Every structure is written in C-alpha cells, then in structure tokens.
Amino acid sequence: MLILRLLFILSALAIVLSGGMYLFTHNRRYLNLAWQIARFVMFAVLIFALLFVLERYVLIGWRSLA
C-alpha cells in the first residue's frame, strides 16, 4: 500500500506541475503529458485492484478447502 500511496502522490504532483506548465507556456505538450500520466495511474490502480480482489478470493477459497 505504501507503493500505491507514493504512486498517487508523485502522479498528482506531476499532473499539477504539467498543468501549471501548460498555463505558463500554453504548450499542448504538457497537457498530453498530464493525460498520459493520468492514464498510466488509472491502469496501475486497476491492476492493483484486480490483484487485491484476486488475493481475497484465493485466500477465501484456500481457507474453505482446509
């Protein structure tokens, strides 16, 4: 969970900085970077959530067999 929190903090900081750079320079490259970071974070959160759910179901299934 610590890795997930660190990912959230760093990605939020990167998105805010990219948005600020866009407002400062009006260069669309920074908006594209912020969108790419947001997509990566959404994908990573989906993977972590799927692993968490899988772990829950596997542990419940394992306990019912024992």
TIKOLVEX-169322 format. One record per residue (C-alpha): residue in one letter; chain; y, x, z. Coordinates in Angstrom, 2 decimals. Example, Ala and Ser with C-alpha at 12.3 -4.5 7.8 and 13.67 -1.06 7.14 Angstrom:
pt type = a, mol = A, north = -4.50, east = 12.30, up = 7.80
pt type = s, mol = A, north = -1.06, east = 13.67, up = 7.14
This chain:
pt type = m, mol = A, north = 0.00, east = 0.00, up = 0.00
pt type = l, mol = A, north = 2.29, east = 2.93, up = 0.58
pt type = i, mol = A, north = 1.96, east = 3.92, up = -3.07
pt type = l, mol = A, north = 2.81, east = 0.38, up = -4.14
pt type = r, mol = A, north = 5.92, east = 0.33, up = -1.95
pt type = l, mol = A, north = 7.01, east = 3.70, up = -3.28
pt type = l, mol = A, north = 6.49, east = 2.42, up = -6.84
pt type = f, mol = A, north = 8.66, east = -0.61, up = -6.10
pt type = i, mol = A, north = 11.45, east = 1.42, up = -4.55
pt type = l, mol = A, north = 11.54, east = 4.04, up = -7.30
pt type = s, mol = A, north = 11.30, east = 1.50, up = -10.09
pt type = a, mol = A, north = 14.04, east = -0.68, up = -8.59
pt type = l, mol = A, north = 16.25, east = 2.38, up = -8.28
pt type = a, mol = A, north = 15.53, east = 3.39, up = -11.89
pt type = i, mol = A, north = 16.25, east = -0.13, up = -13.17
pt type = v, mol = A, north = 19.52, east = -0.33, up = -11.26
pt type = l, mol = A, north = 20.57, east = 3.11, up = -12.48
pt type = s, mol = A, north = 19.67, east = 2.23, up = -16.06
pt type = g, mol = A, north = 21.67, east = -0.99, up = -15.81
pt type = g, mol = A, north = 24.60, east = 0.92, up = -14.38
pt type = m, mol = A, north = 24.44, east = 3.48, up = -17.16
pt type = y, mol = A, north = 24.41, east = 0.66, up = -19.70
pt type = l, mol = A, north = 27.52, east = -0.85, up = -18.13
pt type = f, mol = A, north = 29.18, east = 2.55, up = -18.12
pt type = t, mol = A, north = 28.27, east = 3.66, up = -21.67
pt type = h, mol = A, north = 27.33, east = 0.39, up = -23.48
pt type = n, mol = A, north = 24.37, east = 2.24, up = -24.97
pt type = r, mol = A, north = 21.41, east = -0.11, up = -25.59
pt type = r, mol = A, north = 19.00, east = 2.75, up = -24.93
pt type = y, mol = A, north = 19.48, east = 2.26, up = -21.19
pt type = l, mol = A, north = 18.66, east = -1.45, up = -21.38
pt type = n, mol = A, north = 15.50, east = -0.61, up = -23.30
pt type = l, mol = A, north = 14.57, east = 1.93, up = -20.62
pt type = a, mol = A, north = 15.11, east = -0.64, up = -17.86
pt type = w, mol = A, north = 12.92, east = -3.16, up = -19.73
pt type = q, mol = A, north = 10.17, east = -0.58, up = -20.24
pt type = i, mol = A, north = 10.22, east = 0.29, up = -16.55
pt type = a, mol = A, north = 10.06, east = -3.41, up = -15.61
pt type = r, mol = A, north = 7.10, east = -3.97, up = -17.94
pt type = f, mol = A, north = 5.27, east = -0.95, up = -16.51
pt type = v, mol = A, north = 5.84, east = -2.18, up = -12.95
pt type = m, mol = A, north = 4.61, east = -5.67, up = -13.82
pt type = f, mol = A, north = 1.49, east = -4.17, up = -15.39
pt type = a, mol = A, north = 0.87, east = -1.88, up = -12.39
pt type = v, mol = A, north = 1.30, east = -4.78, up = -9.95
pt type = l, mol = A, north = -1.14, east = -6.86, up = -11.96
pt type = i, mol = A, north = -3.72, east = -4.04, up = -11.83
pt type = f, mol = A, north = -3.24, east = -3.60, up = -8.06
pt type = a, mol = A, north = -3.54, east = -7.36, up = -7.50
pt type = l, mol = A, north = -6.71, east = -7.57, up = -9.56
pt type = l, mol = A, north = -8.23, east = -4.66, up = -7.66
pt type = f, mol = A, north = -7.28, east = -6.26, up = -4.36
pt type = v, mol = A, north = -8.85, east = -9.60, up = -5.33
pt type = l, mol = A, north = -11.95, east = -7.84, up = -6.66
pt type = e, mol = A, north = -12.27, east = -5.90, up = -3.42
pt type = r, mol = A, north = -12.02, east = -9.12, up = -1.41
pt type = y, mol = A, north = -14.70, east = -10.90, up = -3.42
pt type = v, mol = A, north = -17.01, east = -7.90, up = -3.46
pt type = l, mol = A, north = -16.74, east = -7.48, up = 0.31
pt type = i, mol = A, north = -17.36, east = -11.19, up = 0.92
pt type = g, mol = A, north = -20.35, east = -11.11, up = -1.43
pt type = w, mol = A, north = -21.72, east = -7.97, up = 0.19
pt type = r, mol = A, north = -21.46, east = -9.45, up = 3.69
pt type = s, mol = A, north = -23.26, east = -12.60, up = 2.63
pt type = l, mol = A, north = -26.19, east = -10.54, up = 1.34
pt type = a, mol = A, north = -26.59, east = -8.57, up = 4.56
